[in-house]
Amino acid sequence: MHNHSGLTIDDSALQVLLEVSADGLAVLDPDGRFVAANEAAAHVLGLGAVELTGHTAPFDTSATTGQEDRLRARWLTPDGRRRDLEYRVAPVAGGGFAIWFRDVTDTLRQQERLTAIARTASSVAAVCSLRATLDAVASEVAMTATIAAVQILALDNPDDEVRVLGMAGFPDADAADFTALLSACRRRGARVRCLEAFNTGKQVVVRHRRPAILADPTWAPLHDFMNYPDWDSFVSMPLVARGRTLGVINAYYLPGEDPGPGSLAFLEAMADQAAVAIDTVSLVTQTRSQAQLDARRRLARDLHDSVAQQLFSMRMQAKALRAQLDLADADPAGMRRGVEELTELSQSALADLRALIFELRPLDLTEHGLIDAVRAHAASVAARTGLAISVHDPGRLACAAGIDVQEDLYRIIQEALHNVVKHASATTVDIRFGQSEGDTGIAVDITDNGAGAGRGSGTPLPDGVSNGMLGLVSMRERIQQWGGSLLAGPNPEGGWTVGATLPPQGTHGEGRNR
């Protein structure tokens, strides 16, 4: 045969190589059956040299390989373990083949796991729905060589019904069906090992779990569900974020695959990614709820300070008029003045009420589009506060956006103006619309000449925003759900600018990221 240098080796040299080679080395007959194997080969293949003799080898001998060439084969050991082998082939003088090979199973799986972790980190970082993110995490885990199926489950407490947040590997599986069937098993008294992982915050590893489940009558409602795909061992890994267990990731291992240390470390890393995704959504929801609560409080305060006070004055004025009507010597001129005052109060109350309704859903936005709605709101703010507010739109570009996109842009501008009035001590505000991303996106800057402090000009909003900046948090959330970005900071020449940028219509027009 040919060695690494391409020289012909006789049978005696081959015998020496069989004895000293550190890699697996086997000799095959012309039909691809084992004739001889060294100790390293027998160890990798799980059979002794004598037992291997006559077995069909997994190696393709149809093409010879050079020193740098590598071929791959898979071998199933007697105990059911799959091994990935990297090998080279050389013909033996007089017929047959020599095969040098080594076990690369752990290396390939580690590479596979690292790739899955990197892709999952990208999915978690992207702005998308929690279910889509966790389905992606589950799919990455299920695509590895050792795992047949995956579930990501969330629980608030062990007594509650589980919620399926991600699933992969179960054909035609319905999350609601699994949840209902698992509840039926729990009522029958089934021992649910993933709940143990949730309660203890520690991984649970159960080898040969599938036959035990299929033989247990308390698991009867889930027998059909658990019968496919083909799996054997089971691991449940807790999802822990900031010291709190949020759920579990369940991995169903292929028969013959051992949940070893490398695989468990990989599952733990993927569980961390899933926990981060769940925790992030929870934090965003809390922040949004706080912002909504603050908006309701501001609306209630505005109602109290304007409409409620005016209605109270109207009520008192009406009582005074009624008392004058009861007098025998009622003064017509005084009553006329009272009626005029009552009319003025009602007109003022109506105007304030319309302004509050406009804030809830601006009619001009629906009827005339974003630019006119912004102009109308700017005029209202200017009349109320004395600010000089200008609105610039070079080409009425923003009206091409959908109504939901326009409303979020309107709310951002509305919040920015509110912050100017409340904090800036400004005299002028400039609202300037423009285009972004090759004249196909939308950009708007709100610039004032008031006081500004804090971050440098144009600095992106940080993730750890304080409670005093919930308005900026709300603006950022509104723009990010359309794939956009928000910058806020002082200007070098003084004043403050809030800038919102949206990607092109084709990018954000198909629906917001929830």
N, C-alpha and C positions, 0 to 999 in steps of 0.2 A: 504494500500500500504506500501512499504518499504521506510523508510527515509534513510538518509546518514548513520545511524548506523545499518541498516538492520532490524529495529523493525517494527511491523505492526501498522498502523495508522488507526483509525476509521474515519468515515465521519466527525465528529466534528473537529478532528485534521486536516483533509484535508482542511476544511473550514477556519481554523485559518491560515494554510500555504498560502492559496490563498490570504489572506488579508495582510500578513506581508512579504511575500517573495519579496526580492529586484530584483531577476531575474524573467524572464518570467516564469509563471507556468500555465499550462493548463491541463484540464482533458478531456480525449478522451473516447468515448464509445468503445465496443469491435471491431467495424468496422472502427475505426480510425477517427471518426468525433468529432469535438469539442463539448463538453458539457458545459464546464465552463473555464474561463480564468481570471487571475488577471489583474490589470491595466497595469503593466509592459509588459505583453504579448500582450495586445491590442495595446499598443503604438508601439511595435516592428513590429507587423503584420499589422498595419495600419487600423484595424477595431475594432469597439467596441465589448465588451464582448457579447452583445446580437446579434450583426451582425455575430459574429464568429460561433455562435451555429448552428450546422448542416453542416458547411463547412468541407470538407475533409482536414485533416491536412497533412503537408509535411513529417511527421516523420515516420520512419520505426519502427513499434512496434513488429517486429517478434523476436527480441532478447532483453532481459533485460540487463541493464548495472550496473556496480558497481560504487563506489564512484569516482574512477580514470578514468573510461572509458568515452570517448567522441565520439559522433557521429556527422555527419554533414548533414545538409539539406539546401535546397534553397527555398526561398519563394518569390513570386512575389506580391508586394503590389498593392492595387487598382490603384495607380497612375503610375504603370509600373516599379517601382524600384525593382531591384533584391537584396535580402538580404540573406547573408550567416549566418546560425544559427548553433550553437554548442549546443548539447542537451544530456540529460540522460533520460532513460525510467525506470519506475517502475510500476509493476501491482498494480491495486487497488482491495482491497477485494470486492468480489461480482461481479467482471468483469470490464473491462476497464483499462485505463492506466493514470498515471500521468507523465507529461513531464516538466522537468526543462530545460529552454533554455535561451540563450543570443545571442545578435547580435554581430558577430565577423567580419562583412563585412569590416569595416575600418581597423581592425588589419591585416586581411589576405591581403588586397590590399596594405597596407603599406609594409608588408613583401615581397609581389610580386614585388613591385616597387623597393625596395632596392636591391633585387636579380637581377632584370633587369639592374639596374644602375651598379652593380658590374660586371656583365657579359659584359656589354657594354664597361666599362672602360678597361676590358681585351682585347676586340676586337680592341679598338682604339689604345691601347699600342702595339698590335702585328704589325708585318711588313706584310702588305697585301695591296691589291688595295683599292683605295678610294671607288669604287662602292661596293665591297664586304663588306667593313667595314660599310658603311651606310645602305646597305641592312640588315646587322646584327642588326644595331641600330633600323631600322624600324620594323624588326621582333620582337625584344624584346618589343617594345611599343605595337605592335598589339597583342602580346600574353597575355597582361594583361586583366583582366576580364571586363573592361569597354569600351574598344576601339575595333572597328571592322576593321579599316584599317588605314594606315599611308603612307604619302609621305614626302620625304625630297627633297626640291627644292632649286636650286641655281640660283641667279641672279647677274649680274654685275651692272645693273641699271634697274629701273622699266619699261623702254620702250623696253628692250630686251626680247627675247623669253626665257621662263624659261627652265632650264635644270633639268631633274629628276636624282638625284644622289642615291636615295634609295626609295624602295616601298615594301609594304607588305599588304596583306589582300584583294587585288583586284585580283580575279582569272583571269588567262590568260591575265593580263594587260600588255600592251606594252608601255614603256616609251615614245617612239617616237610618238605613236598614241595619247597619252594623251597630249603631248606638242602641236601637230598640232591641236587637237580639242580645247584645251584651247585658242590657238591663234585665232581660228575661233570665239570663244565666245567673246573674247576681241574686235575683229573687229565689232561684232554685238552690242557692248556697254554694255556687261555684267559687273556687279560690282564684281570684283575679290577681295574678302576680304583678301586673303593672301598677296596681293600687299600692302594693307593698313598696315599689320603687318611689311612688309619689309620697307615701307617708314617711319613709325613712330618709328620702333624699339620696339614696344609694342605688347603684346599678343592681339589677337582678338578672342572673344568668341561669337558665334552665336548659340543660341538654336533653334532647329527645322529648321535647315538650309536645310535639304534635301527636304522637301515638297515645300519650297520656290523656290529652284533651279528647281525642276521638273515642277513647275507651270510657270516658267519664260521663254518666248520664246527666249530670248537672250542666254539662256543656252542650247538651243535645240541640238547643236552638241555633248554635253556631257551627254545628258539625259540617253542614254543607259549605258554609262560608270558609271554614278553615281547611277544607279538603283540597283546595287548590289556591295558589300554586303549590308545587311540591316543596315542602320544607321540613325541617326536623327540629333544630334547636332554636331557642328564643332568648332574646335579650331585651330588657326594658331599661332605658337610661333616663334619669330625671332631667327635666329642663329647669335649670336654676339661674335666676338673674337677681342680682343685688340681694343675695341671701334668701330669696323666696322661691319655692318650687312652684312652677306655673303649669306643669304637665309632664308628659313623658314622650319619648320616641321609642317605638317598638320595632325591633328588627327580627325578621323571620329568616333563619339561615338555611341555605341549601343543604340537602343531605350530604354528609361527609365533610362538611365545613365546620371547623372548630372556632368558636368565638374566643380566639386567643388574645393576648395582650395588645398586639398591633391593631386588630380589628376593634377591640374595645376602646382603645385610645382614639381611633378614627370616629367611632360613634359618639364619644364624649365631645370631640371637637364639633361635630355636626349638631349635637344637642345644644352646645353653646350658641351656635349660629341661630338655631331655631328660637332659643330663649331670648336672644337679643331682639329678633324680629317681633316676637310677641310683646316683650317689654316696651319696645319703642312705640308700637301701636298704642299700647296702654297709656304711655306718657303723653303722646300726641292727643289722644282722646281726652285725657284729663285737662291738658292745656286748652284745648278747644272748648271744653265745657266751661272752664273758668272764664275764657274770653266771652262766651255767650252769656254767662251769668253777669259779667261786668257790663255787657251791652244792655241787658235787661234792667240792671240797676240804673244805668245812665238814662234809659228811656223812662223809667219810673220817676227818677229825679226831675227830668224835664217835664213830665206830665204834672208833677206836683208843683214845680216852680212856675209853670206858665198856665196851662189849661185849668188845673184844679183851682188855682188861686183866682183866676178870672171867673170861673163858674161860681165860686163862693161869693165874689163881689156881685155878680149878676143876681144871685139868690137874695143877697141883702138889699140890693137895689129894688128888686121886685117886691120884697116885703114892705119897703118904705113907700113905694107907689100904692100898694094896696091899702096901707094905713091912711094915706092922703085921700084916697077915694072914699073912705069911711067918714071923713070929716065933713061937716056941713058947710064949712067955709073953705073948701079945698082951693088951693091956688093953682089955676090952670098953667100959668107960666112956669111955676116950680115943677109941676108934673111933666111939662114938656121937656124941661131940662133933664129930668130923671129918665124919661123915655130915650132921649138922645144919648145919655150916658150908657144906658142899657144896650142901645144899639151898637155903640162903639165897642163896649166890652164883648158883645156876642161876635162882632166881626173880628176882633183881635183873637178871641178864643178859637174861632173857626180857622183863622190863618195859622195859628200855632198847631192846631190839631191836624190840618192838612200837611204841615211841614213834618210832623212826626210820622204820619202815614206815608209820606213820600220817602222817609228814611227806611221804613220797613220794606217797601217795594216801589221804587221811583217810577211813576207812570210815564214820565218823559223817556225813560230808558226803553220801555216796551214800545212806545209809540214813535219816538224819533231817533233812538239810538244813543250810544254812549256819549258822544261829544255834546249833543244838546242837553242831555241829562246833567253832565258835569257843569256846563255853562249855567243851567238853571240853579243847580245847587250852589255854585260859586256866587251867583247873584244874591241868593238867599243869605249866605254866610256874610257876604260883603254888606248887605243892608242891615244885618243884625249887629255886626261887629265893627264896621267902618274900615275893614281891611280892603286894600286895593288888590283885587284878584284878576289876573289875566289868563285866558285859555288860548293856547296856540295849537292849531291842527293844520299841517301843511296840505293834507290830501284826504281828510276824512277817512283815513285808512282803517281806524279801529272799528268802524261800523260793519266791516266784513266779518268780524268774529261772531260766534254764536251768542245767544242771549245770556247763557250762563257765564260765559267768559266775560262778556261785557259787564255783567252785574258784579263779578268778583273784582274787576278793574275799578268799577265805580266805588265799591266798598273800600278798596285800598286808598283811592283818592279822598274819599269821605273821611276815613280815619286819619289820613295825613293832615287834612285841613283841621280836623278836630284837635290834633296834637299841636298844630301851629297856634290855634286860638287859645288853647289851655296852657301851653308851656313856653312859647317862643317870644312873646312880646314883640311880634313883628308888625310891620306896617304894609308890606307888600308880599304877595305870593304869585309865583309864576308856574302855571301848569302847562307843560309842553309835551305834546305827543310827537312821536317820530317812528322810525322803522328800524328793525334790527335784523340780523342774519341775512344779509344780502337783499335788503329792502323787501323781505317777505314776512318778517315778524312784526311785533308791536312793542314799542317802548314808550314809557311815560315818566317824566321827571316832575316832582313837586318841589320847588325851591322857594325858600323864604329868606328874608333879610333879618331874621331875629337872632336870639341867642342860641348857641349850640354848644354842647359839651359831650365828652365821652370818647367815642372811637374816632379814628382817623378817617379822612375823607374816602368814601367809596369802599369802606371795609364791609365784607359780608357779615350778616348777623350771625353771632355765635350760637352754638347749640345750647349752652347754659345761660339762657336769658333769665333775668331776674323778674320777680313778680311785678315790678314797676314798669315793665316793658311789654305787657301782654298785648298792647295794641300793635306793636311791631311783630310779635309772634303771630297774631291773627293775620296780619298782612302777608307775612312770609308763607304761612300755610295756604292762604288763598292762591298765591302765585305759583307755589310749588306743585299744587295739585294739577296744574296745567303744564307742568314741565318747565316753568319759568324760574326766575331768580329775583331776589330783592337786595338792593344795596341801600344803606342809610348812613349818613355821617355829615360832619361839618364841612363847609367849603373853605378853601384857603383864604378867600376874600371876605369871609364872614357869612353867617346864615347857615342853613341846613338844607340838605337835599335827600329826598327819598326817591329812588329810581326803581321802577319795575320793568322787567323785560320778559316778553313771551316769545316762544318759538313760533315758526310759521304755522299757518292755519292747518296745513296737512298734518302737522305733528300733534297739535293739541285739539284739533277740531273733532276728533272721533270719540271724545268722552274723557272725563277727568279721571285721574288716578285716585282710587279710593282706598 
